[in-house]
Amino acid sequence: MTLKDAKVGKIYKVLKIHGHGPLKRRIMDMGITRGTPIFVRKVAPLGDPVQFNIRNYELSLRREDSSLIEVEELN
C-alpha cells in the first residue's frame, strides 16, 4: 500500500520510498525515511494535497508524490 491510499486518522510506518533522483532525495530531506511513523491528518477539499504529521511537524504532500511512499498500517 502507498501513502496515497492511506486513510485519514490512521498511523502508518514507511517501508520504502520508490523513485530515484531529486524527488526521492527531496522526500527523504523532509524527514520521510524508512521506519518513520506518519499520521494522516486531513485531506484538502478537492483531494490534493494531503496533510501529514511526521516527526512532530505538519507536512503537506501532493497525492502524486505520496504514491511513491510504500507504507503499512500500525495498530
N, C-alpha and C positions, 0 to 999 in steps of 0.2 A: 504494500500500500504506500502511496505517496502522501505528502503533506497536503497536496491539492484536494485529496479525498477526505481529509480529516474533518471531524465534527466539532462544532463549537462546544466549549465547556469540557473537552476531554484533554488528557495529557498523553503525549506521545514521546517516544525515545527515538533519536536519529540513529538509523542503521548505516546508511550510506548516502553519499552525495554523488549523483551521476553527472555526466558532462565533463568538460575539461576547459582549460584555459582561463581567461579572465573572469568569466561568470562564476565558475566553481571557486576561484580564489576570493571573489567578492563575497560570496555566500559564507565561506569559511571566516573571512575577516569580520563579518557581522556577528560571529560567535556561534554559528551553527556548525558544530563538529560532531563526529560520531560519539554516541553515548549521551549526548546532551538532552535533557528533558525540555519539551516545548508544550506550553499551554495555549490552546486555540481560544483567543479572547472573543473576537467578533468578526463578522464579515460585513463589508460595505454594502449599502443598499442595492447596488447593481451587481454585487457578487465579486467585485475586484477593486481594491486589494483586500487581503485578509490580515487581521491584526493578531500577532502572537506575543506571548510573554516568554522571554528566554533570558536566562542569566540576570534576572531582576530588572529587565528593561523591556519596553514595548517596541516591537518591530513590525512593520507592515511590509508584506511581500506580494508581488503580483502572483496570480494563480499560475501563470506560465513558469515563473521561477520556482514556485513551491512544488511543481510537478517533478523537479529534479531531485527532490529530497525524499529518500525512502525512509519510512518510519514504521514503528509498531506501537500499538496502544499499551499504555501502562495501566495496571489495575490499582 
